[in-house]
Amino acid sequence: MPDSPQTARRAFVVVIDACGIGALPDADAYGDAGANTLAHVAEHCGGLQLPVLAGLGLGSILPLLGVPPATSPVLHGRLGAAGPGKDSIAGHWELMGVVVADAPPTYPDGLGPELLERVEAVLGGAVICNAPYNGVGAIEDYGAEHLRSGRPILYTSADSVVQVAAHVDVLEPELLYERCAALRELMRGPDAVGRVIARPFEGQAGDFRRTRGRRDYALAPPTRSYLDELQSAGVGVHSVGKVHDLFAGRGIDEAHPGATNAEALASIDALIDNVDSGLVFANLIETDQRYGHRKDVAGFHAALREIDAALAGWLGRLRAGDLLVISADHGCDPDTAHSDHTRESVPLLARFQGDGGRRHDGGLADVGASVLAWLTASPSGGRGRETDLLPGESFIAASGAAGDA
């Protein structure tokens, strides 16, 4: 989509999945009192080695072992959720101004008999598992039975998700996708689960591996978002990784691959070099999917170091008129008794002309408000009648930088 001359700017919002930075005030209601993902990963690793993030001000947000406060930080602080939940949908939606009043349903004991019967009818027969499970553990523990019986593996978690795993030799991925899409349509109303996730896997017993063919079937955002506002203003929106799926494609012009961090980082690299204007909204998934839920702190740290190294390359190629925001969507603290997400605030690092090294603590939706202010070059945040209904306060407008060329 072409941009009008006054919006020929760029913004990059990069979400490092599950990098929480301290328990929110209501974390105890979620069983997450005292959670602090980054601080506890740092302690377990003997200190984080993240020189680029440190230089931007990660250690200026709160004390982190191995990450000293920056001498010249960019705008930095913590952001918290206004609505319920602690999953990727809640976090990404709120970053772009969609705050729901009620959390979607969860199934901490698996699906009940009546719902399970309807789900199995859609999936083409009986399932196995039907219990809260770690995704890797589900295929390790039930994969052999799945191969023998042909019955798909269905599992839930503390989040509002229903996941269906099937071996590529038992159920072709396209058929799995078709059935999960039908399941998405079934689970509406009181059973409007946040996401139905298709999980194809391959290999043999003892060596099962999830493929890169994951697909998320999410609810569409129930209200207008800052992505919609950008499109209405003629600003192009690019997504990387699972962002497109989390928004059910709403407000997004072009989707770019990011099933792994390496793939997502390559997409961001290409977009920095080739996109002349608009928003790039990216998710880096492995700190959550591959390491967070498994409490693999060494892997978590290695993924952060890979991102840190990529960030060094981005900083050398970003233009003077670019906005770069580094943040997260929730936590996944290795020190909690469970292996689910944790209800945490997330870091904010924002580099732009006029950032001034200020501290800004606020809500997740401040990111969306700031992106709109930057890309519409409006000191007022680009707000009109419809945008006034969206939450969030622009840290761009507060800096007085929105109108700077």
VMD Tcl script that draws the C-alpha trace (Angstrom):
set ca {
  {0.00 0.00 0.00}
  {1.52 3.37 -0.96}
  {2.11 5.89 1.78}
  {1.25 9.55 1.50}
  {4.24 11.94 1.57}
  {3.62 13.05 5.14}
  {3.85 9.45 6.37}
  {7.08 8.46 4.59}
  {8.66 7.30 7.82}
  {9.41 3.89 9.27}
  {8.76 2.20 12.60}
  {10.01 -1.20 13.74}
  {8.33 -2.86 16.74}
  {10.16 -6.04 17.76}
  {8.55 -8.26 20.40}
  {10.97 -10.63 22.13}
  {8.43 -13.22 23.20}
  {8.08 -14.00 26.92}
  {10.76 -11.54 28.12}
  {8.91 -10.31 31.19}
  {10.66 -7.92 33.55}
  {8.78 -8.17 36.84}
  {5.45 -9.28 38.28}
  {2.43 -7.06 37.71}
  {0.44 -6.02 40.80}
  {-2.19 -8.70 40.17}
  {0.31 -11.48 39.39}
  {-0.60 -13.42 42.53}
  {-4.09 -13.98 41.11}
  {-2.40 -15.87 38.26}
  {-0.07 -17.85 40.53}
  {2.84 -15.66 39.45}
  {3.77 -13.63 42.53}
  {7.44 -12.65 42.42}
  {7.88 -13.52 38.74}
  {10.70 -11.78 36.88}
  {11.77 -13.67 33.78}
  {14.82 -11.64 32.73}
  {16.15 -11.22 36.27}
  {15.87 -14.93 37.03}
  {17.36 -16.00 33.68}
  {20.26 -13.64 34.44}
  {20.78 -15.18 37.87}
  {20.74 -18.73 36.55}
  {23.23 -17.85 33.79}
  {25.59 -15.95 36.05}
  {24.76 -12.71 34.27}
  {23.43 -11.77 30.85}
  {25.86 -10.91 28.05}
  {23.86 -8.44 25.98}
  {26.11 -5.48 25.15}
  {23.83 -3.85 22.56}
  {20.66 -4.08 24.65}
  {22.70 -2.88 27.62}
  {23.87 0.13 25.62}
  {20.27 0.99 24.75}
  {19.30 0.92 28.42}
  {18.01 -2.54 29.36}
  {19.93 -2.35 32.65}
  {18.56 1.13 33.27}
  {15.02 -0.26 33.53}
  {15.83 -2.39 36.57}
  {18.93 -4.10 38.02}
  {19.92 -7.11 35.92}
  {22.96 -9.24 36.65}
  {25.53 -8.65 33.92}
  {23.67 -5.67 32.43}
  {24.87 -2.36 33.88}
  {22.83 0.84 33.52}
  {23.58 2.62 30.25}
  {25.56 5.85 30.21}
  {23.34 7.24 27.42}
  {20.13 5.19 27.32}
  {17.35 5.61 24.81}
  {13.81 6.08 26.09}
  {13.29 3.18 28.48}
  {10.87 1.83 31.06}
  {8.29 -0.82 31.85}
  {4.88 -1.41 30.32}
  {1.98 -3.24 31.92}
  {-1.21 -4.86 30.72}
  {-4.54 -3.15 31.41}
  {-6.67 -6.17 30.57}
  {-6.67 -9.79 31.78}
  {-4.54 -12.65 30.53}
  {-0.89 -13.48 30.06}
  {-0.62 -14.95 26.59}
  {0.59 -13.80 23.19}
  {-2.81 -12.62 21.99}
  {-3.41 -10.47 25.06}
  {0.10 -8.98 24.90}
  {0.25 -8.27 21.17}
  {-3.32 -6.99 21.03}
  {-2.68 -4.55 23.88}
  {0.52 -3.30 22.26}
  {-1.73 -2.16 19.41}
  {-4.55 -0.80 21.56}
  {-6.95 -3.74 21.86}
  {-7.84 -4.28 25.53}
  {-10.52 -6.84 26.36}
  {-12.66 -6.68 29.48}
  {-12.94 -10.43 30.04}
  {-10.38 -13.14 29.55}
  {-11.25 -15.80 26.96}
  {-12.01 -19.29 28.27}
  {-9.32 -21.67 29.42}
  {-9.41 -25.43 29.87}
  {-7.06 -26.28 32.74}
  {-8.55 -29.79 33.02}
  {-8.94 -30.41 29.29}
  {-12.22 -30.07 27.40}
  {-15.42 -31.12 29.13}
  {-17.43 -34.10 27.77}
  {-20.05 -32.11 25.84}
  {-17.53 -29.79 24.18}
  {-15.13 -32.66 23.53}
  {-17.85 -34.56 21.68}
  {-18.45 -31.61 19.36}
  {-14.72 -31.07 18.88}
  {-14.12 -34.71 17.99}
  {-16.91 -34.55 15.42}
  {-15.12 -31.66 13.72}
  {-11.72 -33.36 13.94}
  {-13.05 -36.56 12.39}
  {-12.91 -38.89 15.38}
  {-11.69 -39.47 18.92}
  {-8.60 -37.66 20.24}
  {-5.97 -38.65 22.80}
  {-4.51 -36.69 25.73}
  {-7.13 -33.91 26.25}
  {-5.21 -32.46 29.16}
  {-3.00 -29.45 29.88}
  {0.42 -30.28 28.48}
  {3.70 -28.85 27.32}
  {3.75 -29.14 23.53}
  {7.02 -31.04 23.30}
  {5.96 -33.34 26.14}
  {2.65 -34.04 24.42}
  {4.25 -35.51 21.32}
  {6.93 -37.31 23.33}
  {4.37 -38.97 25.60}
  {1.54 -39.53 23.12}
  {3.28 -39.67 19.74}
  {3.69 -43.44 19.65}
  {0.04 -43.97 20.57}
  {-0.94 -41.48 17.89}
  {1.04 -43.44 15.29}
  {-0.69 -46.68 16.33}
  {-4.22 -45.32 16.57}
  {-4.27 -42.43 14.12}
  {-6.07 -40.32 16.73}
  {-4.85 -36.71 16.93}
  {-3.25 -35.38 20.11}
  {-5.31 -32.58 21.66}
  {-3.95 -30.59 24.59}
  {-4.59 -27.34 26.44}
  {-2.65 -25.08 28.81}
  {-3.15 -22.29 31.32}
  {-3.59 -19.96 28.36}
  {-6.67 -19.73 26.17}
  {-5.48 -22.23 23.58}
  {-6.46 -25.60 22.20}
  {-3.67 -27.32 20.32}
  {-3.95 -30.27 17.94}
  {-0.82 -32.23 17.04}
  {-0.59 -34.84 14.29}
  {2.27 -36.69 12.59}
  {2.73 -35.68 8.97}
  {2.55 -39.36 7.91}
  {-0.75 -39.89 9.77}
  {-2.56 -36.68 8.91}
  {-1.34 -34.53 6.06}
  {-0.64 -30.98 7.25}
  {-3.17 -29.45 4.86}
  {-5.89 -31.70 6.28}
  {-4.80 -30.85 9.82}
  {-5.03 -27.14 8.93}
  {-8.47 -27.65 7.41}
  {-9.76 -29.38 10.53}
  {-8.22 -26.80 12.88}
  {-9.83 -24.01 10.85}
  {-13.18 -25.79 11.26}
  {-12.49 -26.15 14.98}
  {-11.85 -22.40 15.13}
  {-15.32 -21.82 13.67}
  {-16.86 -24.23 16.16}
  {-15.29 -22.60 19.21}
  {-17.28 -19.38 19.35}
  {-19.57 -17.84 21.93}
  {-18.87 -19.17 25.44}
  {-16.17 -21.42 24.02}
  {-14.40 -18.69 22.05}
  {-10.90 -19.87 22.88}
  {-8.19 -17.35 22.02}
  {-6.34 -19.63 19.63}
  {-6.62 -23.01 17.99}
  {-3.11 -24.12 17.06}
  {-2.23 -26.79 14.51}
  {1.00 -28.62 15.37}
  {2.32 -31.00 12.69}
  {5.27 -33.14 13.76}
  {7.57 -35.75 12.23}
  {10.12 -38.41 13.19}
  {9.95 -41.68 15.08}
  {9.35 -42.64 18.72}
  {12.19 -41.22 20.77}
  {12.94 -38.63 18.10}
  {9.70 -36.78 17.39}
  {10.17 -33.21 16.16}
  {7.68 -30.43 15.57}
  {7.91 -29.08 12.04}
  {7.94 -25.40 11.09}
  {4.36 -25.83 9.87}
  {2.64 -24.47 12.97}
  {-0.48 -22.44 12.23}
  {-2.45 -20.32 14.68}
  {-6.18 -19.74 14.21}
  {-6.91 -16.77 16.42}
  {-10.00 -14.77 17.17}
  {-10.12 -11.51 15.28}
  {-9.59 -8.50 17.55}
  {-13.01 -7.43 18.87}
  {-12.25 -3.72 18.52}
  {-10.35 -1.40 16.22}
  {-6.56 -1.35 16.69}
  {-3.72 1.01 15.90}
  {-2.98 -1.26 12.94}
  {-6.41 -0.36 11.56}
  {-5.70 3.31 12.22}
  {-2.43 3.13 10.31}
  {-4.13 1.50 7.34}
  {-6.83 4.16 7.37}
  {-4.09 6.78 7.26}
  {-2.57 5.12 4.20}
  {0.41 3.68 6.11}
  {1.64 0.22 5.12}
  {1.79 -2.48 7.82}
  {4.15 -5.46 7.60}
  {4.10 -8.34 10.06}
  {6.85 -10.85 10.83}
  {6.25 -14.26 12.39}
  {3.06 -15.09 14.23}
  {1.85 -11.46 14.43}
  {-0.34 -11.93 11.34}
  {-2.04 -14.95 12.88}
  {-2.53 -13.28 16.28}
  {-4.52 -10.51 14.59}
  {-6.27 -12.93 12.19}
  {-4.76 -10.80 9.42}
  {-6.65 -7.66 10.44}
  {-4.79 -4.41 9.91}
  {-1.87 -6.11 8.12}
  {-0.92 -5.55 4.48}
  {1.94 -8.02 4.06}
  {3.04 -10.98 6.19}
  {6.66 -12.16 6.27}
  {8.04 -15.47 7.58}
  {9.30 -15.97 11.13}
  {8.65 -19.55 12.29}
  {12.11 -19.51 13.89}
  {14.18 -16.65 15.23}
  {16.68 -17.06 12.40}
  {13.88 -16.74 9.85}
  {12.33 -13.76 11.63}
  {15.67 -11.97 11.98}
  {16.31 -12.49 8.27}
  {12.88 -11.03 7.48}
  {13.58 -7.97 9.62}
  {16.98 -7.54 7.93}
  {15.34 -7.60 4.51}
  {12.61 -5.17 5.54}
  {15.14 -2.70 6.95}
  {16.92 -2.73 3.61}
  {13.91 -2.75 1.31}
  {10.87 -1.08 2.92}
  {10.78 2.69 2.47}
  {7.96 3.56 4.88}
  {5.38 2.17 7.28}
  {5.34 -0.22 10.24}
  {7.18 -3.51 10.66}
  {5.66 -5.43 13.60}
  {7.73 -8.53 14.41}
  {7.66 -11.40 16.88}
  {10.74 -13.40 17.87}
  {9.25 -16.65 19.12}
  {11.99 -18.90 20.45}
  {12.47 -17.33 23.90}
  {8.91 -18.53 24.51}
  {8.20 -21.57 22.37}
  {11.59 -23.25 22.35}
  {13.16 -22.22 25.65}
  {10.74 -20.48 28.02}
  {8.22 -23.27 28.51}
  {11.02 -25.82 28.86}
  {12.82 -23.69 31.48}
  {15.95 -23.87 29.34}
  {17.73 -20.78 30.68}
  {20.92 -21.43 28.73}
  {18.92 -21.64 25.50}
  {16.94 -18.54 26.49}
  {20.17 -16.61 27.03}
  {21.64 -17.89 23.76}
  {18.53 -16.69 21.89}
  {18.85 -13.26 23.53}
  {22.50 -13.08 22.51}
  {21.56 -13.91 18.92}
  {18.99 -11.11 18.97}
  {21.52 -8.75 20.54}
  {23.99 -9.45 17.74}
  {21.31 -8.88 15.09}
  {20.31 -5.64 16.81}
  {23.84 -4.34 16.39}
  {23.46 -4.75 12.64}
  {20.07 -3.04 12.62}
  {21.35 0.00 14.50}
  {24.02 0.48 11.87}
  {21.46 0.47 9.04}
  {18.48 2.30 10.49}
  {17.81 5.76 9.11}
  {17.76 8.97 11.09}
  {13.98 9.14 10.80}
  {13.29 5.60 12.02}
  {11.61 4.55 15.25}
  {12.79 1.27 16.81}
  {10.85 -0.24 19.72}
  {12.03 -3.35 21.57}
  {9.50 -4.89 23.94}
  {7.76 -8.14 24.91}
  {4.26 -9.53 25.44}
  {4.37 -11.39 28.80}
  {6.80 -13.46 30.86}
  {7.78 -17.12 31.17}
  {9.74 -17.20 34.41}
  {11.91 -20.31 34.89}
  {11.58 -20.01 38.67}
  {7.81 -20.57 38.80}
  {6.41 -23.96 39.79}
  {4.51 -24.21 36.50}
  {5.80 -24.03 32.92}
  {3.21 -21.58 31.61}
  {3.44 -17.88 30.86}
  {3.76 -15.43 33.75}
  {1.83 -12.23 34.39}
  {4.57 -9.61 34.12}
  {5.38 -6.15 32.95}
  {7.56 -5.95 29.85}
  {10.58 -3.84 28.93}
  {10.38 -0.78 26.73}
  {13.37 0.45 24.74}
  {12.56 3.08 22.10}
  {15.19 4.68 19.87}
  {14.16 7.69 17.78}
  {15.23 11.23 17.09}
  {14.54 13.17 20.27}
  {14.17 10.16 22.60}
  {16.21 12.09 25.16}
  {17.05 9.08 27.31}
  {13.88 9.62 29.32}
  {12.14 6.99 31.43}
  {8.61 6.10 30.41}
  {6.49 3.68 32.43}
  {2.98 3.07 31.18}
  {0.64 0.68 29.44}
  {1.32 -1.72 26.59}
  {-0.95 0.34 24.35}
  {1.50 3.25 24.58}
  {3.50 1.47 21.87}
  {0.65 1.58 19.36}
  {-0.15 5.20 20.21}
  {3.51 6.14 19.74}
  {3.83 4.30 16.43}
  {0.78 6.15 15.11}
  {2.21 9.48 16.28}
  {5.53 8.77 14.61}
  {4.21 7.50 11.31}
  {1.58 10.21 10.91}
  {4.07 12.88 12.07}
  {1.44 14.30 14.38}
  {2.41 15.85 17.73}
  {-1.10 15.03 18.95}
  {-0.51 11.34 18.26}
  {-2.55 11.37 15.07}
  {-5.73 11.11 17.10}
  {-9.10 11.72 15.55}
  {-12.61 10.81 16.63}
  {-12.13 7.04 16.28}
  {-8.56 6.97 17.58}
  {-9.62 8.80 20.73}
  {-11.45 5.62 21.70}
  {-8.20 3.64 21.76}
  {-6.13 3.39 24.94}
  {-2.50 4.43 25.14}
  {-0.45 7.58 25.56}
  {2.23 8.41 23.02}
  {5.74 8.76 24.40}
  {6.56 10.33 21.01}
  {4.10 13.18 21.57}
  {5.38 13.65 25.12}
  {8.92 14.08 23.78}
  {7.85 16.69 21.25}
  {9.58 14.64 18.54}
  {6.60 13.61 16.46}
  {6.84 16.46 14.03}
  {10.63 16.39 13.63}
  {11.85 15.42 10.19}
}
mol new
graphics top color blue
foreach p $ca { graphics top sphere $p radius 0.5 }
foreach p [lrange $ca 0 end-1] q [lrange $ca 1 end] { graphics top cylinder $p $q radius 0.2 }
display resetview
